[in-house]
Amino acid sequence: MSPVFDTSEYRTRLHAAQTEMARTGLAALLLTTEPDIRYFTGFLTRFWESPTRPWFLLVPASGDPVAVIPSIGAHLMGQSWISDIRTWAAPNYDDDGVSLLAEACAEFAAPASKIGVPSGLETHLRMPLASWQQLCASLPNHHFTQDSGIMQRLRAVKSEAEIEAIRATCAIATRAFSRVPEIAGAGVPLSDVFRRFQILCLEEGADWVAYLAGGAGQGGYGDVISPASDQPLARGDVMMLDTGLVRNGYFCDFDRNFSIGPPRPETQTAHAILIEATQAGFEAARIGATPADLFHTMDRVLTGGQSGAEAGRFGHGLGMQLTEGVSLIPDDHTELQAGMVLTLEPSITLSQGQIMVHEENIVIRESGAEWLSQPAKAEMIVI
């Protein structure tokens, strides 16, 4: 498929990266992961699910990026704005693109110069360690180093085109959530609900459902990451579905809680508190505030400010990945900027170790926060 955005979007990203590279003295960036490569190229494919082949993108200090990729990807990359595409027949057990990559590095980065590789939290080097060692040995006079956080900073602030892509993905999930009463009810196994909900997401326009988790139990649930069991839903259950579906390469990530039959009074109260905490986080989400500020704002509603770090995180960044960038925890003091997309995800502990979680998606604007997901009401949805 063709890139999601116009070439101007990718050139703007390239200019911003090269400005940062000049400031930090990097001759090139070496990128190896799907979101980082797609950030500059628009190269969107599910083929990354196969771990067999490595993929490389070299972003020089000046000029356009160079794709060093398996030949199977040449046709698709050729539909992007990238013109310098160098390929090899992969997999190659002796030299899986390493010599080709080394040649490109030597061409665009002089000896003794620095080549930055994303190295911070949430990054990984998507190439075999043996290939990495081979690359470094091939370029003994070059210095591979951290990218000084360039990629994380660039990707944290979304363009208007990215924000609209995420908004459209959120709208698909909202429509699917509104149809949950069609597929759920007392006696229906939770596993069936999970399967049918993914079908609803696809019917409403999702490209795929990359993430779906949740839970169900009397008055609450035990965790928010479990796969579905075959246990039938029963009256008095709280059922939560948390989805990260994808449209045009961008995620949404929010959940909804449903009551099977009328909720218990304490369950309804807990849900209303979660909505109040989310609203408080939304109002606190302004330029110059920090994820820690948002955490403490929501925690004051939930526990009077008593939970501290034991509560885990109350949200995170969102974009080309389900979770990316900042974490809403007491120790994250990153200043929020206009264009940052976040989730607000407060949780509350109920009796007997059960919990409830609520999640929404927002974007930081000059005047404050803006909802990307349609915020839920305090009253639980009853099925």
Summary of the structure (lengths in Angstrom):
residues: 383
radius of gyration: 22.8
end to end distance: 39.8
largest distance: 70.1
contacts: 1303
relative contact order: 0.11
helix: 37%
strand: 24%
